[in-house]
Amino acid sequence: MCCYKGKISLPALQQPPADLYDLLTAQDPIGRAFHKYIQKYNSALAMTSVGRKLDHSINAGGGGPYVFKLNGELIHRAGSLLPLDEGNVDPVYSQL
């Protein structure tokens, strides 16, 4: 029953970036604090600007509830903590 009797195989997980791996495996005070607050970090990043390719064709006919359909990869754009030196540029998520 599992994995359709072996006909389905998933690719191996990618190794996280070295800095993140170090935080995930560290047992020092910084690593323990990261473990303690990882859910809060994740929640903060979940509210960043979303980079995506929307499929507008599904709502083209109207008549039903709005559907938010994505194609491809979903990414987050947190932006820099410091504003750009280009004059009147609106702040982005992490600057707010």
KOLVO-192030 format. One record per residue: residue number from 0; chain; x, y, z of N, C-alpha, C in turn. Coordinates in pm, whole numbers, m for minus. Layout:
N
i:NUM ch:A n_X:X n_Y:Y n_Z:Z ca_X:X ca_Y:Y ca_Z:Z c_X:X c_Y:Y c_Z:Z
...
//
This chain:
96
i:0 ch:A n_X:83 n_Y:m119 n_Z:0 ca_X:0 ca_Y:0 ca_Z:0 c_X:88 c_Y:127 c_Z:0
i:1 ch:A n_X:194 n_Y:121 n_Z:76 ca_X:280 ca_Y:239 ca_Z:86 c_X:351 c_Y:266 c_Z:m47
i:2 ch:A n_X:352 n_Y:389 n_Z:m88 ca_X:422 ca_Y:433 ca_Z:m209 c_X:378 c_Y:355 c_Z:m333
i:3 ch:A n_X:253 n_Y:315 n_Z:m337 ca_X:196 ca_Y:245 ca_Z:m451 c_X:280 c_Y:123 c_Z:m487
i:4 ch:A n_X:308 n_Y:42 n_Z:m382 ca_X:387 ca_Y:m83 ca_Z:m394 c_X:524 c_Y:m60 c_Z:m457
i:5 ch:A n_X:588 n_Y:49 n_Z:m417 ca_X:723 ca_Y:77 ca_Z:m464 c_X:731 c_Y:145 c_Z:m600
i:6 ch:A n_X:619 n_Y:176 n_Z:m661 ca_X:621 ca_Y:240 ca_Z:m792 c_X:645 c_Y:390 c_Z:m784
i:7 ch:A n_X:631 n_Y:445 n_Z:m664 ca_X:654 ca_Y:587 ca_Z:m644 c_X:781 c_Y:604 c_Z:m562
i:8 ch:A n_X:873 n_Y:681 n_Z:m613 ca_X:995 ca_Y:710 ca_Z:m537 c_X:1014 c_Y:862 c_Z:m533
i:9 ch:A n_X:1045 n_Y:911 n_Z:m418 ca_X:1067 ca_Y:1054 ca_Z:m400 c_X:1215 c_Y:1085 c_Z:m409
i:10 ch:A n_X:1251 n_Y:1202 n_Z:m463 ca_X:1392 ca_Y:1238 ca_Z:m469 c_X:1446 c_Y:1262 c_Z:m328
i:11 ch:A n_X:1575 n_Y:1243 n_Z:m311 ca_X:1638 ca_Y:1268 ca_Z:m181 c_X:1624 c_Y:1416 c_Z:m145
i:12 ch:A n_X:1612 n_Y:1445 n_Z:m16 ca_X:1604 ca_Y:1583 ca_Z:29 c_X:1736 c_Y:1653 c_Z:1
i:13 ch:A n_X:1727 n_Y:1780 n_Z:m36 ca_X:1848 ca_Y:1858 ca_Z:m60 c_X:1909 c_Y:1897 c_Z:74
i:14 ch:A n_X:2039 n_Y:1903 n_Z:78 ca_X:2110 ca_Y:1945 ca_Z:199 c_X:2084 c_Y:2095 c_Z:219
i:15 ch:A n_X:2047 n_Y:2138 n_Z:342 ca_X:2026 ca_Y:2281 ca_Z:364 c_X:2159 c_Y:2357 c_Z:352
i:16 ch:A n_X:2152 n_Y:2489 n_Z:332 ca_X:2275 ca_Y:2569 ca_Z:329 c_X:2356 c_Y:2547 c_Z:458
i:17 ch:A n_X:2486 n_Y:2559 n_Z:448 ca_X:2576 ca_Y:2528 ca_Z:561 c_X:2540 c_Y:2607 c_Z:687
i:18 ch:A n_X:2511 n_Y:2736 n_Z:674 ca_X:2479 ca_Y:2817 ca_Z:793 c_X:2353 c_Y:2766 c_Z:861
i:19 ch:A n_X:2251 n_Y:2732 n_Z:782 ca_X:2128 ca_Y:2681 ca_Z:839 c_X:2150 c_Y:2543 c_Z:901
i:20 ch:A n_X:2225 n_Y:2458 n_Z:835 ca_X:2256 ca_Y:2325 ca_Z:890 c_X:2327 c_Y:2338 c_Z:1024
i:21 ch:A n_X:2421 n_Y:2431 n_Z:1032 ca_X:2492 ca_Y:2453 ca_Z:1158 c_X:2395 c_Y:2494 c_Z:1269
i:22 ch:A n_X:2302 n_Y:2582 n_Z:1238 ca_X:2203 ca_Y:2622 ca_Z:1339 c_X:2112 c_Y:2506 c_Z:1379
i:23 ch:A n_X:2074 n_Y:2424 n_Z:1282 ca_X:1985 ca_Y:2311 ca_Z:1310 c_X:2051 c_Y:2204 c_Z:1395
i:24 ch:A n_X:2181 n_Y:2190 n_Z:1385 ca_X:2251 ca_Y:2083 ca_Z:1457 c_X:2329 c_Y:2131 c_Z:1578
i:25 ch:A n_X:2343 n_Y:2261 n_Z:1595 ca_X:2425 ca_Y:2316 ca_Z:1704 c_X:2360 c_Y:2292 c_Z:1841
i:26 ch:A n_X:2444 n_Y:2266 n_Z:1939 ca_X:2398 ca_Y:2248 ca_Z:2077 c_X:2447 c_Y:2361 c_Z:2167
i:27 ch:A n_X:2504 n_Y:2466 n_Z:2109 ca_X:2550 ca_Y:2580 ca_Z:2187 c_X:2431 c_Y:2672 c_Z:2215
i:28 ch:A n_X:2449 n_Y:2781 n_Z:2292 ca_X:2336 ca_Y:2869 ca_Z:2325 c_X:2266 c_Y:2927 c_Z:2202
i:29 ch:A n_X:2339 n_Y:2961 n_Z:2097 ca_X:2277 ca_Y:3015 ca_Z:1977 c_X:2191 c_Y:2909 c_Z:1909
i:30 ch:A n_X:2244 n_Y:2788 n_Z:1898 ca_X:2168 ca_Y:2678 ca_Z:1838 c_X:2043 c_Y:2645 c_Z:1918
i:31 ch:A n_X:2054 n_Y:2643 n_Z:2051 ca_X:1936 ca_Y:2614 ca_Z:2134 c_X:1831 c_Y:2724 c_Z:2121
i:32 ch:A n_X:1875 n_Y:2849 n_Z:2111 ca_X:1779 ca_Y:2959 ca_Z:2092 c_X:1711 c_Y:2946 c_Z:1956
i:33 ch:A n_X:1786 n_Y:2908 n_Z:1854 ca_X:1728 ca_Y:2888 ca_Z:1721 c_X:1622 c_Y:2778 c_Z:1727
i:34 ch:A n_X:1652 n_Y:2666 n_Z:1793 ca_X:1556 ca_Y:2556 ca_Z:1807 c_X:1431 c_Y:2604 c_Z:1879
i:35 ch:A n_X:1449 n_Y:2684 n_Z:1982 ca_X:1336 ca_Y:2731 ca_Z:2063 c_X:1244 c_Y:2823 c_Z:1983
i:36 ch:A n_X:1302 n_Y:2907 n_Z:1897 ca_X:1223 ca_Y:3009 ca_Z:1828 c_X:1203 c_Y:2982 c_Z:1679
i:37 ch:A n_X:1236 n_Y:2863 n_Z:1632 ca_X:1228 ca_Y:2834 ca_Z:1488 c_X:1088 c_Y:2855 c_Z:1433
i:38 ch:A n_X:985 n_Y:2823 n_Z:1510 ca_X:848 ca_Y:2842 ca_Z:1462 c_X:817 c_Y:2991 c_Z:1444
i:39 ch:A n_X:868 n_Y:3075 n_Z:1533 ca_X:845 ca_Y:3220 ca_Z:1519 c_X:919 c_Y:3275 c_Z:1398
i:40 ch:A n_X:1040 n_Y:3225 n_Z:1373 ca_X:1112 ca_Y:3269 ca_Z:1254 c_X:1034 c_Y:3231 c_Z:1128
i:41 ch:A n_X:983 n_Y:3109 n_Z:1126 ca_X:906 ca_Y:3062 ca_Z:1012 c_X:781 c_Y:3146 c_Z:992
i:42 ch:A n_X:713 n_Y:3180 n_Z:1101 ca_X:592 ca_Y:3262 ca_Z:1091 c_X:624 c_Y:3401 c_Z:1038
i:43 ch:A n_X:736 n_Y:3457 n_Z:1079 ca_X:775 ca_Y:3590 ca_Z:1031 c_X:802 c_Y:3586 c_Z:881
i:44 ch:A n_X:869 n_Y:3481 n_Z:834 ca_X:899 ca_Y:3472 ca_Z:691 c_X:776 c_Y:3441 c_Z:609
i:45 ch:A n_X:676 n_Y:3378 n_Z:669 ca_X:553 ca_Y:3345 ca_Z:596 c_X:478 c_Y:3471 c_Z:556
i:46 ch:A n_X:504 n_Y:3582 n_Z:622 ca_X:433 ca_Y:3706 ca_Z:592 c_X:512 c_Y:3797 c_Z:498
i:47 ch:A n_X:621 n_Y:3749 n_Z:442 ca_X:698 ca_Y:3830 ca_Z:349 c_X:627 c_Y:3839 c_Z:215
i:48 ch:A n_X:675 n_Y:3924 n_Z:129 ca_X:618 ca_Y:3936 ca_Z:m4 c_X:635 c_Y:3805 c_Z:m79
i:49 ch:A n_X:534 n_Y:3764 n_Z:m147 ca_X:537 ca_Y:3637 ca_Z:m217 c_X:573 c_Y:3658 c_Z:m363
i:50 ch:A n_X:673 n_Y:3585 n_Z:m410 ca_X:708 ca_Y:3583 ca_Z:m550 c_X:645 c_Y:3460 c_Z:m613
i:51 ch:A n_X:569 n_Y:3478 n_Z:m718 ca_X:497 ca_Y:3366 ca_Z:m776 c_X:456 c_Y:3397 c_Z:m919
i:52 ch:A n_X:415 n_Y:3293 n_Z:m989 ca_X:357 ca_Y:3308 ca_Z:m1122 c_X:213 c_Y:3264 c_Z:m1110
i:53 ch:A n_X:121 n_Y:3359 n_Z:m1117 ca_X:m21 ca_Y:3328 ca_Z:m1101 c_X:m82 c_Y:3277 c_Z:m1231
i:54 ch:A n_X:m176 n_Y:3187 n_Z:m1216 ca_X:m254 ca_Y:3137 ca_Z:m1329 c_X:m390 c_Y:3205 c_Z:m1323
i:55 ch:A n_X:m411 n_Y:3307 n_Z:m1406 ca_X:m535 ca_Y:3384 ca_Z:m1405 c_X:m646 c_Y:3316 c_Z:m1484
i:56 ch:A n_X:m614 n_Y:3215 n_Z:m1563 ca_X:m714 ca_Y:3154 ca_Z:m1649 c_X:m825 c_Y:3084 c_Z:m1572
i:57 ch:A n_X:m797 n_Y:3038 n_Z:m1453 ca_X:m897 ca_Y:2963 ca_Z:m1377 c_X:m1014 c_Y:3051 c_Z:m1333
i:58 ch:A n_X:m991 n_Y:3182 n_Z:m1317 ca_X:m1097 ca_Y:3274 ca_Z:m1276 c_X:m1154 c_Y:3353 c_Z:m1393
i:59 ch:A n_X:m1110 n_Y:3325 n_Z:m1514 ca_X:m1147 ca_Y:3405 ca_Z:m1631 c_X:m1298 c_Y:3407 c_Z:m1657
i:60 ch:A n_X:m1366 n_Y:3296 n_Z:m1634 ca_X:m1509 ca_Y:3290 ca_Z:m1663 c_X:m1597 c_Y:3354 c_Z:m1557
i:61 ch:A n_X:m1543 n_Y:3373 n_Z:m1438 ca_X:m1623 ca_Y:3429 ca_Z:m1328 c_X:m1730 c_Y:3331 c_Z:m1283
i:62 ch:A n_X:m1820 n_Y:3377 n_Z:m1201 ca_X:m1933 ca_Y:3295 ca_Z:m1161 c_X:m1907 c_Y:3205 c_Z:m1041
i:63 ch:A n_X:m1787 n_Y:3195 n_Z:m993 ca_X:m1758 ca_Y:3109 ca_Z:m879 c_X:m1669 c_Y:3182 c_Z:m780
i:64 ch:A n_X:m1635 n_Y:3117 n_Z:m671 ca_X:m1544 ca_Y:3181 ca_Z:m576 c_X:m1404 c_Y:3198 c_Z:m636
i:65 ch:A n_X:m1334 n_Y:3300 n_Z:m594 ca_X:m1199 ca_Y:3327 ca_Z:m645 c_X:m1106 c_Y:3213 c_Z:m606
i:66 ch:A n_X:m1022 n_Y:3171 n_Z:m698 ca_X:m924 ca_Y:3066 ca_Z:m674 c_X:m785 c_Y:3125 c_Z:m692
i:67 ch:A n_X:m697 n_Y:3104 n_Z:m596 ca_X:m558 ca_Y:3150 ca_Z:m602 c_X:m473 c_Y:3030 c_Z:m644
i:68 ch:A n_X:m439 n_Y:3021 n_Z:m773 ca_X:m365 ca_Y:2908 ca_Z:m826 c_X:m226 c_Y:2952 c_Z:m869
i:69 ch:A n_X:m126 n_Y:2880 n_Z:m821 ca_X:13 ca_Y:2911 ca_Z:m852 c_X:69 c_Y:2812 c_Z:m951
i:70 ch:A n_X:164 n_Y:2858 n_Z:m1031 ca_X:241 ca_Y:2771 ca_Z:m1119 c_X:387 c_Y:2781 c_Z:m1080
i:71 ch:A n_X:457 n_Y:2671 n_Z:m1079 ca_X:600 ca_Y:2673 ca_Z:m1054 c_X:633 c_Y:2687 c_Z:m907
i:72 ch:A n_X:737 n_Y:2763 n_Z:m879 ca_X:793 ca_Y:2771 ca_Z:m745 c_X:739 c_Y:2891 c_Z:m668
i:73 ch:A n_X:711 n_Y:2871 n_Z:m540 ca_X:668 ca_Y:2979 ca_Z:m451 c_X:790 c_Y:3026 c_Z:m374
i:74 ch:A n_X:819 n_Y:3156 n_Z:m380 ca_X:935 ca_Y:3209 ca_Z:m310 c_X:892 c_Y:3325 c_Z:m220
i:75 ch:A n_X:978 n_Y:3362 n_Z:m128 ca_X:952 ca_Y:3474 ca_Z:m38 c_X:1057 c_Y:3581 c_Z:m63
i:76 ch:A n_X:1013 n_Y:3704 n_Z:m65 ca_X:1104 ca_Y:3817 ca_Z:m85 c_X:1100 c_Y:3904 c_Z:40
i:77 ch:A n_X:1195 n_Y:3883 n_Z:129 ca_X:1197 ca_Y:3958 ca_Z:254 c_X:1261 c_Y:4095 c_Z:237
i:78 ch:A n_X:1355 n_Y:4108 n_Z:147 ca_X:1421 ca_Y:4236 ca_Z:126 c_X:1529 c_Y:4263 c_Z:229
i:79 ch:A n_X:1595 n_Y:4373 n_Z:212 ca_X:1704 ca_Y:4413 ca_Z:299 c_X:1651 c_Y:4477 c_Z:426
i:80 ch:A n_X:1729 n_Y:4468 n_Z:533 ca_X:1692 ca_Y:4538 ca_Z:657 c_X:1715 c_Y:4688 c_Z:644
i:81 ch:A n_X:1806 n_Y:4727 n_Z:556 ca_X:1838 ca_Y:4868 ca_Z:538 c_X:1776 c_Y:4920 c_Z:410
i:82 ch:A n_X:1720 n_Y:5042 n_Z:413 ca_X:1660 ca_Y:5098 ca_Z:292 c_X:1768 c_Y:5129 c_Z:188
i:83 ch:A n_X:1728 n_Y:5129 n_Z:62 ca_X:1820 ca_Y:5163 ca_Z:m45 c_X:1851 c_Y:5312 c_Z:m42
i:84 ch:A n_X:1966 n_Y:5350 n_Z:m90 ca_X:2007 ca_Y:5490 ca_Z:m96 c_X:1960 c_Y:5556 c_Z:m225
i:85 ch:A n_X:1844 n_Y:5518 n_Z:m276 ca_X:1796 ca_Y:5568 ca_Z:m405 c_X:1683 c_Y:5669 c_Z:m390
i:86 ch:A n_X:1673 n_Y:5736 n_Z:m277 ca_X:1571 ca_Y:5838 ca_Z:m261 c_X:1440 c_Y:5785 c_Z:m206
i:87 ch:A n_X:1331 n_Y:5817 n_Z:m273 ca_X:1198 ca_Y:5782 ca_Z:m224 c_X:1156 c_Y:5641 c_Z:m266
i:88 ch:A n_X:1210 n_Y:5542 n_Z:m201 ca_X:1174 ca_Y:5403 ca_Z:m226 c_X:1093 c_Y:5354 c_Z:m108
i:89 ch:A n_X:976 n_Y:5295 n_Z:m134 ca_X:893 ca_Y:5244 ca_Z:m26 c_X:966 c_Y:5135 c_Z:50
i:90 ch:A n_X:948 n_Y:5131 n_Z:184 ca_X:1011 ca_Y:5023 ca_Z:262 c_X:950 c_Y:4888 c_Z:228
i:91 ch:A n_X:1029 n_Y:4784 n_Z:242 ca_X:981 ca_Y:4648 ca_Z:220 c_X:963 c_Y:4579 c_Z:356
i:92 ch:A n_X:914 n_Y:4457 n_Z:354 ca_X:873 ca_Y:4386 ca_Z:475 c_X:968 c_Y:4401 c_Z:592
i:93 ch:A n_X:1093 n_Y:4362 n_Z:576 ca_X:1185 ca_Y:4360 ca_Z:690 c_X:1220 c_Y:4501 c_Z:739
i:94 ch:A n_X:1195 n_Y:4605 n_Z:659 ca_X:1220 ca_Y:4741 ca_Z:703 c_X:1101 c_Y:4798 c_Z:781
i:95 ch:A n_X:984 n_Y:4740 n_Z:761 ca_X:865 ca_Y:4789 ca_Z:831 c_X:873 c_Y:4754 c_Z:977
//
